[in-house]
Amino acid sequence: MSASDIPPEEVAESSMEKAGGLGEIIPEPLMPIWRRIERFQAFRETHGERYVAVFEILTAAMLIVGYVLWLYLYLLGGS
């Protein structure tokens, strides 16, 4: 089978498997930082939906507390 007989989808899949991402072009002194970014990305891929939902709930709770505190100070803070 020559190179022209291979379907384009198969060529695309094999090239995606060979591609290593930014890890191939990151300079060696920055590799420890890049490894942390990769770990964070792997965590997000694994726990993404739950992770986002928890932070949305925490953000909403903090905003509610902030608005209630502001309302309290606005209405009763001057007396």
C-alpha positions, 0 to 999 in steps of 0.5 A, spaced: 500 500 500 503 506 497 502 513 501 497 515 496 492 509 498 492 511 505 485 514 507 486 521 509 482 520 516 487 514 518 493 519 516 490 525 521 489 520 526 496 517 526 499 524 526 495 526 532 498 520 536 505 522 534 504 530 536 506 531 543 503 538 544 507 544 546 511 539 550 516 538 544 517 546 544 518 548 551 525 550 553 528 545 558 528 550 564 521 551 563 519 544 563 517 544 571 512 549 570 509 545 564 509 539 568 504 542 573 500 545 567 499 538 564 497 535 571 492 541 572 489 539 565 489 532 566 485 533 572 480 537 569 479 532 563 478 527 569 474 531 573 472 537 569 464 537 570 464 536 577 470 541 578 466 546 575 460 545 578 463 546 585 466 552 583 460 555 581 456 553 587 462 556 591 462 563 587 454 563 587 455 563 595 460 568 596 456 573 591 450 572 595 454 573 602 457 579 599 450 582 597 447 581 603 453 584 607 452 590 602 445 590 603 446 590 611 451 596 611 447 600 606 440 599 610 443 599 617 450 601 617 449 609 617 444 608 624 
